[in-house]
Amino acid sequence: MTVMEVLRAVTADSSTSSSSGNLFGSQPQFGNGPGATGIQTLINYTGAIALGVSLLSFLVSCALMGFGHFTNHYGSSDSGKKGLLASTTAAFLVGMAAALNHFFFHLGEAA
């Protein structure tokens, strides 16, 4: 399975799960507005690109950390570790964006 197939599967799963009511309910209802399908496509595409860039950053950081380890260049190793942390955090936030938006949007309704 290639990276693009995985990204397509992830974006297809997120677009079908958002209509189930668990993540992103129908409160804003922007399905009837002009260009709504284009906006949703743009959001899905941007998420897929962000995950792809995060994966590329992860691989480059792994290579940098390995290079620093085997050449005893601790600066490269530390930069690789920082890159691993940053790329993993970015991928996590892209994946959690819909759930975080849903949580903060409905935060004031419980009171």
C-alpha positions as CSV (number, residue, x, y, z in Angstrom):
1,M,0.0,0.0,0.0
2,T,1.5,3.3,-1.0
3,V,1.4,6.5,1.0
4,M,-1.2,8.1,-1.3
5,E,-3.5,5.2,-0.8
6,V,-3.2,5.5,2.9
7,L,-3.9,9.2,2.8
8,R,-6.9,8.6,0.6
9,A,-8.2,6.0,3.0
10,V,-7.7,8.3,6.0
11,T,-9.5,11.3,4.3
12,A,-12.3,9.0,3.2
13,D,-12.8,7.6,6.7
14,S,-12.8,11.1,8.2
15,S,-15.3,12.5,5.8
16,T,-17.7,9.6,6.4
17,S,-17.3,9.6,10.2
18,S,-18.0,13.4,10.4
19,S,-21.6,12.8,9.3
20,S,-22.3,10.2,12.1
21,G,-22.8,13.0,14.6
22,N,-19.9,12.1,16.9
23,L,-17.4,14.5,15.5
24,F,-18.7,17.7,13.9
25,G,-22.4,17.7,14.4
26,S,-24.8,19.6,12.2
27,Q,-24.9,22.8,14.2
28,P,-23.2,25.1,11.7
29,Q,-25.0,23.4,8.8
30,F,-22.9,24.7,6.0
31,G,-23.8,21.9,3.7
32,N,-26.4,24.0,1.9
33,G,-24.2,27.0,1.4
34,P,-22.5,27.8,-2.0
35,G,-19.2,26.1,-2.4
36,A,-19.6,23.9,0.7
37,T,-18.4,20.7,-1.1
38,G,-15.4,22.6,-2.4
39,I,-14.6,23.8,1.1
40,Q,-14.8,20.3,2.5
41,T,-12.6,19.0,-0.3
42,L,-10.1,21.7,0.4
43,I,-10.1,20.8,4.1
44,N,-9.6,17.1,3.3
45,Y,-6.8,17.9,0.8
46,T,-5.1,20.2,3.3
47,G,-5.2,17.5,6.0
48,A,-3.7,14.9,3.6
49,I,-0.9,17.3,2.5
50,A,-0.2,18.1,6.2
51,L,0.0,14.3,7.0
52,G,2.3,13.8,4.0
53,V,4.6,16.6,5.0
54,S,4.6,15.3,8.6
55,L,5.6,11.8,7.3
56,L,8.4,13.3,5.2
57,S,9.6,15.3,8.2
58,F,9.6,12.2,10.3
59,L,11.7,10.2,7.9
60,V,14.2,13.1,7.4
61,S,14.5,13.5,11.2
62,C,15.1,9.8,11.6
63,A,17.9,9.9,9.1
64,L,19.4,13.0,10.8
65,M,19.2,11.3,14.2
66,G,20.9,8.2,12.8
67,F,23.6,10.2,11.0
68,G,24.3,12.1,14.2
69,H,24.5,8.9,16.2
70,F,26.9,7.1,13.9
71,T,29.2,10.1,13.3
72,N,29.2,11.2,17.0
73,H,27.8,14.6,15.9
74,Y,25.5,15.3,18.8
75,G,24.1,18.4,17.3
76,S,22.6,16.5,14.4
77,S,21.3,13.8,16.8
78,D,19.6,16.4,18.9
79,S,18.1,18.1,15.9
80,G,16.8,14.8,14.7
81,K,15.1,14.2,18.1
82,K,13.5,17.6,18.0
83,G,12.3,16.9,14.5
84,L,10.8,13.6,15.5
85,L,8.9,15.2,18.3
86,A,7.7,18.0,16.1
87,S,6.5,15.8,13.2
88,T,4.8,13.4,15.6
89,T,3.0,16.2,17.3
90,A,2.0,17.7,14.0
91,A,0.5,14.4,12.8
92,F,-1.3,14.0,16.1
93,L,-2.8,17.5,15.9
94,V,-3.9,17.0,12.3
95,G,-5.6,13.8,13.2
96,M,-7.3,15.3,16.3
97,A,-8.4,18.6,14.6
98,A,-12.0,17.6,14.1
99,A,-12.4,16.2,17.6
100,L,-10.7,19.3,19.2
101,N,-12.9,21.6,17.2
102,H,-16.0,19.7,18.3
103,F,-14.9,19.7,21.9
104,F,-14.2,23.5,22.0
105,F,-17.3,24.4,20.0
106,H,-19.6,22.6,22.4
107,L,-17.7,23.5,25.6
108,G,-20.0,26.3,26.6
109,E,-23.2,24.3,26.0
110,A,-22.9,22.0,29.0
111,A,-23.3,24.8,31.5
